[in-house]
Amino acid sequence: MRGRTDPSDRWHFRYHLDMGAGESSFTWQATAGVGFQAGEAWDVALIYRHLEWDLDSTRVVADINFSGPTLGVVFRW
């Protein structure tokens, strides 16, 4: 599930959530952030992300979690 809301011409809010499995028992991630159109071809975004893997308990590492902020810049031509 993902989406974007544009409360004004220059500001936008984004979110993303996904879940799944495969070689892991269960994995999921969620992101949410705010972006600003700094110029005609430039966007700047601040996003927070959490990613979690639940692996088999027979492995050396059974669970992995990552969380933190991201600062991104996009240039379009």
Z-matrix of the N, CA and C atoms (Angstrom, degrees):
N
C 1 1.429
C 2 1.518 1 107.11
N 3 1.294 2 116.61 1 132.75
C 4 1.453 3 120.24 2 176.44
C 5 1.516 4 109.99 3 -148.59
N 6 1.317 5 115.11 4 157.74
C 7 1.442 6 118.36 5 -179.94
C 8 1.508 7 112.41 6 -163.89
N 9 1.309 8 114.07 7 169.54
C 10 1.460 9 122.10 8 179.96
C 11 1.515 10 107.83 9 -146.16
N 12 1.320 11 115.30 10 137.10
C 13 1.460 12 122.27 11 176.58
C 14 1.514 13 107.95 12 -123.00
N 15 1.309 14 116.69 13 133.52
C 16 1.467 15 122.28 14 179.76
C 17 1.525 16 109.55 15 -113.94
N 18 1.345 17 118.26 16 92.15
C 19 1.458 18 119.44 17 -179.63
C 20 1.533 19 113.53 18 -71.95
N 21 1.346 20 117.24 19 -18.24
C 22 1.459 21 120.90 20 176.49
C 23 1.525 22 108.40 21 -148.92
N 24 1.319 23 117.30 22 179.96
C 25 1.463 24 121.18 23 -179.55
C 26 1.527 25 112.40 24 -67.27
N 27 1.332 26 117.70 25 -28.59
C 28 1.468 27 120.73 26 -174.25
C 29 1.526 28 114.52 27 -107.65
N 30 1.320 29 118.91 28 -19.86
C 31 1.467 30 122.48 29 -176.92
C 32 1.522 31 110.65 30 -106.53
N 33 1.342 32 115.99 31 144.70
C 34 1.468 33 120.01 32 174.08
C 35 1.528 34 109.31 33 -147.67
N 36 1.336 35 114.47 34 152.89
C 37 1.456 36 123.24 35 176.60
C 38 1.521 37 107.84 36 -118.53
N 39 1.343 38 116.13 37 137.84
C 40 1.461 39 121.18 38 -179.96
C 41 1.515 40 110.16 39 -126.77
N 42 1.332 41 115.58 40 151.50
C 43 1.456 42 120.81 41 172.52
C 44 1.527 43 108.71 42 -146.05
N 45 1.331 44 115.31 43 156.20
C 46 1.463 45 121.59 44 -178.08
C 47 1.520 46 108.03 45 -154.00
N 48 1.312 47 117.62 46 135.37
C 49 1.464 48 123.36 47 176.54
C 50 1.519 49 107.94 48 -141.72
N 51 1.335 50 116.58 49 128.75
C 52 1.462 51 119.14 50 172.03
C 53 1.520 52 110.38 51 -142.72
N 54 1.324 53 115.36 52 154.64
C 55 1.460 54 123.47 53 -179.02
C 56 1.515 55 108.10 54 -139.49
N 57 1.332 56 115.82 55 154.65
C 58 1.446 57 118.46 56 178.21
C 59 1.507 58 112.33 57 -177.89
N 60 1.313 59 114.24 58 -171.01
C 61 1.458 60 122.57 59 178.94
C 62 1.521 61 106.62 60 -152.25
N 63 1.265 62 116.11 61 -179.88
C 64 1.459 63 122.82 62 -178.74
C 65 1.515 64 106.14 63 165.80
N 66 1.316 65 116.69 64 -110.48
C 67 1.458 66 119.55 65 174.03
C 68 1.527 67 111.36 66 -77.25
N 69 1.317 68 117.15 67 -9.52
C 70 1.460 69 121.32 68 176.97
C 71 1.524 70 109.28 69 -104.27
N 72 1.332 71 116.03 70 163.39
C 73 1.460 72 119.91 71 175.78
C 74 1.524 73 110.24 72 -69.09
N 75 1.322 74 115.68 73 -42.10
C 76 1.465 75 121.14 74 -179.06
C 77 1.526 76 108.09 75 -163.01
N 78 1.307 77 117.54 76 142.34
C 79 1.458 78 121.97 77 175.79
C 80 1.525 79 108.74 78 -141.23
N 81 1.323 80 115.85 79 146.49
C 82 1.462 81 119.79 80 176.51
C 83 1.520 82 109.07 81 -152.85
N 84 1.324 83 115.70 82 157.01
C 85 1.450 84 121.69 83 174.28
C 86 1.527 85 109.59 84 -148.07
N 87 1.311 86 114.79 85 151.02
C 88 1.464 87 121.51 86 177.88
C 89 1.516 88 108.15 87 -140.31
N 90 1.330 89 116.56 88 139.83
C 91 1.456 90 122.19 89 174.96
C 92 1.522 91 108.56 90 -134.39
N 93 1.318 92 114.88 91 150.33
C 94 1.459 93 121.68 92 173.97
C 95 1.519 94 106.91 93 -149.36
N 96 1.317 95 116.48 94 142.19
C 97 1.452 96 118.05 95 -178.70
C 98 1.505 97 113.26 96 -165.11
N 99 1.316 98 112.96 97 173.89
C 100 1.457 99 122.12 98 179.18
C 101 1.522 100 108.09 99 -126.23
N 102 1.326 101 115.83 100 140.88
C 103 1.455 102 121.21 101 179.79
C 104 1.516 103 111.24 102 -128.46
N 105 1.322 104 114.68 103 156.45
C 106 1.457 105 121.80 104 -179.33
C 107 1.519 106 108.73 105 -135.16
N 108 1.326 107 117.69 106 129.81
C 109 1.456 108 121.77 107 176.01
C 110 1.520 109 107.82 108 -82.99
N 111 1.331 110 116.18 109 101.33
C 112 1.461 111 122.43 110 -174.23
C 113 1.523 112 112.73 111 -77.78
N 114 1.298 113 117.43 112 -23.58
C 115 1.461 114 122.50 113 179.10
C 116 1.507 115 108.81 114 -159.66
N 117 1.330 116 116.38 115 -175.43
C 118 1.460 117 119.35 116 -178.06
C 119 1.526 118 111.80 117 -63.26
N 120 1.337 119 117.89 118 -32.50
C 121 1.462 120 121.38 119 -177.61
C 122 1.526 121 113.17 120 -116.35
N 123 1.329 122 118.85 121 4.44
C 124 1.469 123 122.27 122 -174.63
C 125 1.524 124 112.27 123 -119.22
N 126 1.321 125 115.89 124 134.66
C 127 1.465 126 122.82 125 170.52
C 128 1.527 127 108.52 126 -126.10
N 129 1.311 128 116.17 127 145.02
C 130 1.459 129 122.90 128 174.38
C 131 1.522 130 106.67 129 -124.46
N 132 1.341 131 117.19 130 135.64
C 133 1.467 132 120.33 131 -177.54
C 134 1.524 133 110.83 132 -137.17
N 135 1.323 134 115.69 133 142.74
C 136 1.459 135 123.31 134 172.84
C 137 1.527 136 106.60 135 -116.96
N 138 1.335 137 116.37 136 119.90
C 139 1.452 138 121.97 137 -172.47
C 140 1.524 139 109.15 138 -129.34
N 141 1.332 140 116.91 139 144.09
C 142 1.459 141 122.21 140 172.79
C 143 1.522 142 107.68 141 -113.23
N 144 1.340 143 116.64 142 134.50
C 145 1.469 144 121.21 143 -176.61
C 146 1.523 145 110.15 144 -130.60
N 147 1.337 146 115.26 145 141.50
C 148 1.462 147 121.94 146 170.77
C 149 1.520 148 107.38 147 -127.97
N 150 1.345 149 116.17 148 129.71
C 151 1.456 150 123.04 149 -179.70
C 152 1.519 151 108.08 150 -129.05
N 153 1.334 152 116.91 151 134.01
C 154 1.459 153 120.72 152 -177.07
C 155 1.520 154 110.66 153 -138.96
N 156 1.335 155 115.84 154 130.42
C 157 1.467 156 123.35 155 174.14
C 158 1.513 157 109.00 156 -116.22
N 159 1.314 158 117.41 157 131.97
C 160 1.461 159 123.48 158 171.69
C 161 1.520 160 106.58 159 -111.63
N 162 1.327 161 116.46 160 109.20
C 163 1.460 162 122.36 161 -176.96
C 164 1.520 163 110.14 162 -98.09
N 165 1.320 164 116.83 163 173.16
C 166 1.463 165 121.23 164 176.49
C 167 1.522 166 110.19 165 -59.56
N 168 1.324 167 116.91 166 143.87
C 169 1.461 168 120.57 167 -179.03
C 170 1.534 169 112.00 168 -71.28
N 171 1.328 170 118.29 169 -8.88
C 172 1.463 171 121.05 170 178.83
C 173 1.530 172 112.22 171 -81.76
N 174 1.314 173 118.26 172 -10.49
C 175 1.463 174 121.67 173 179.69
C 176 1.518 175 110.47 174 -84.12
N 177 1.325 176 115.32 175 160.50
C 178 1.467 177 120.87 176 179.26
C 179 1.525 178 110.15 177 -62.36
N 180 1.318 179 116.42 178 -43.77
C 181 1.463 180 121.86 179 176.21
C 182 1.524 181 107.15 180 -107.28
N 183 1.326 182 117.09 181 116.77
C 184 1.468 183 120.74 182 -175.73
C 185 1.526 184 112.78 183 -93.30
N 186 1.329 185 118.02 184 -31.48
C 187 1.465 186 121.65 185 -178.34
C 188 1.524 187 109.56 186 -136.78
N 189 1.326 188 115.96 187 140.85
C 190 1.464 189 121.78 188 177.80
C 191 1.519 190 107.56 189 -131.45
N 192 1.331 191 117.08 190 131.35
C 193 1.466 192 123.11 191 178.08
C 194 1.519 193 109.30 192 -131.12
N 195 1.311 194 116.35 193 135.93
C 196 1.456 195 123.06 194 173.64
C 197 1.516 196 108.15 195 -129.84
N 198 1.318 197 117.08 196 135.80
C 199 1.466 198 121.44 197 175.76
C 200 1.509 199 108.64 198 -145.97
N 201 1.330 200 115.47 199 148.82
C 202 1.449 201 118.35 200 173.46
C 203 1.508 202 113.55 201 158.86
N 204 1.320 203 114.89 202 171.14
C 205 1.461 204 120.94 203 -178.88
C 206 1.525 205 111.84 204 -84.98
N 207 1.320 206 114.97 205 157.20
C 208 1.459 207 123.39 206 175.96
C 209 1.516 208 108.42 207 -135.97
N 210 1.311 209 116.53 208 135.38
C 211 1.455 210 121.97 209 173.39
C 212 1.518 211 107.17 210 -111.40
N 213 1.318 212 116.91 211 123.59
C 214 1.454 213 120.43 212 -177.02
C 215 1.517 214 112.24 213 -125.96
N 216 1.337 215 115.11 214 150.24
C 217 1.458 216 122.28 215 176.04
C 218 1.522 217 107.18 216 -128.84
N 219 1.332 218 116.63 217 131.47
C 220 1.460 219 122.26 218 179.96
C 221 1.522 220 108.59 219 -119.05
N 222 1.340 221 115.65 220 131.08
C 223 1.453 222 121.52 221 174.48
C 224 1.533 223 108.21 222 -118.23
N 225 1.330 224 116.62 223 126.39
C 226 1.465 225 122.23 224 179.53
C 227 1.528 226 109.08 225 -113.71
N 228 1.357 227 115.22 226 139.21
C 229 1.457 228 118.60 227 174.94
C 230 1.494 229 110.47 228 -131.74
